[in-house]
Amino acid sequence: MRTIPLLAVGHACVDVYQGAVAALVPFFVAERAYTYAAVSGVVLAASLLSSVVQPLFGALADRWSMPWLLPVSALTSGLGVAFAGVGSYALTVAAVAVSGIGVAAYHPEAARVARLASRGSHTAMGWFSLGGNVGFATAPLLVAAVVATGGLAFSPLLALPAAVGAVLCAMALRRISGTAAPTREGAGRNDWASFAKLSGAIVCRSIVFIGLSTFVSLYAQQRTGGGSLAGTAALFVLYVGGAAGTVAGGQLAARFGRIPVVRWSYALTTLSVAGVVFVPGPLLYLFVAGTSAGLYVPFSLHVTLGQDYLPSRVGTASGITLGLTVSIGGLASPVLGALADATSLRTALAPLIALPALGLLLLSTVDEPVRG
């Protein structure tokens, strides 16, 4: 169990780069005058290749033990974002695409190793997931500290967390060397139907999360009349709720069960996103916080539910629930960006209200998986 803290902090160092792409959006708009559609294209680049290759890495994790992927993918994730601010639009798109591949390579194997190290403990997996959420939460602060100080030209400094994460992953792997064999649990029947419904719900969650991550900073500036600090604060609130939400999710699931907690979370998200879209002024931050809680409380529960629905395909389940269905939300960003350019940000964000409600509908037809 001592390896879980190392894996969790390493996870944070990698997921900084998922959050960093959205955190860079206001700086691309301010410094390079990118349109909403253009910055959506940057977010899409970070998500598209990640979404395509994520199932591949999950399938590979089911067949072979590839622990070396953890430090290598951590470095790849960081180097891509580090070079996103130092060249043309084409170079920026290519750089964040490389970062997306690094993120895709990391998550299935990391989740498999974490499950192995934790011996299947939901609580330990919650702490591992918490690390990623902390990485998301700190991304706006890290980007603001670096880029607001020296502009996009300072973006190579953003590679530092990647170096730290690679070292921590290597240390964790040394502690469990000899035990990180391929996971072949095979305990129970794979419930593909329930897994598909769960994945559909997580896709809905992903589109809401990525859509708000991309535009909530700019939207908060409009709705509150504040500057870049007001926007950074909104993005930080959206991300920081992940820390409290993930911990609360594990505790609530222990008392009420995973499926009821996940359903309640999607209901809360529906109401909170409506508040983000329609409530102006400082109250906006309250609804951003509610949205954050609704999005993050079920985060680690998604992963363990997926692994329990597919007990003989842990790598595949991890790649989809922790990676593919998270990154795939970026595919919708260009649509939101184009709609925002043609109408307004509020009009573009309004459809996000319906997605968690659709996710709740999908989850209403699944049951708690039987372990063992």
Buried (B, 14 or more C-beta within 10 A) or exposed (E): EEBBBBBBBBBBBBBBBBBBBBBBBBBBBBBBEBBBBBBBBBBBBBBBBBBBBBBBBBBBBBEEBBBEBBBBBBBBBBBBBBBBBBBEEEEBBBBBBBBBBBBBBBBBBBBBBBBBBBEBBBBBBBBBBBBBBBBBBBBBBBBBEBBBEEEBEBBBBBBBBBBBBBBBBBBBBEEBEEEBEBBEBEEBEBBEEBBBBBBBBBBBBBBBBBBBBBBBBBBBBBBBEBEBEBBBBBBBBBBBBBBBBBBBBBEBBEEEEBBBBBBBBBBBBBBBBBBBBBBEEEEBBBBBBBBBBBBBBBBBBBBBBBBBBBBBBBBBBBBBBBBBBBBBBBBBBBBBBBBBBEEEBBEBBBBBBBBBBBBBBBBEEBEEBEEE
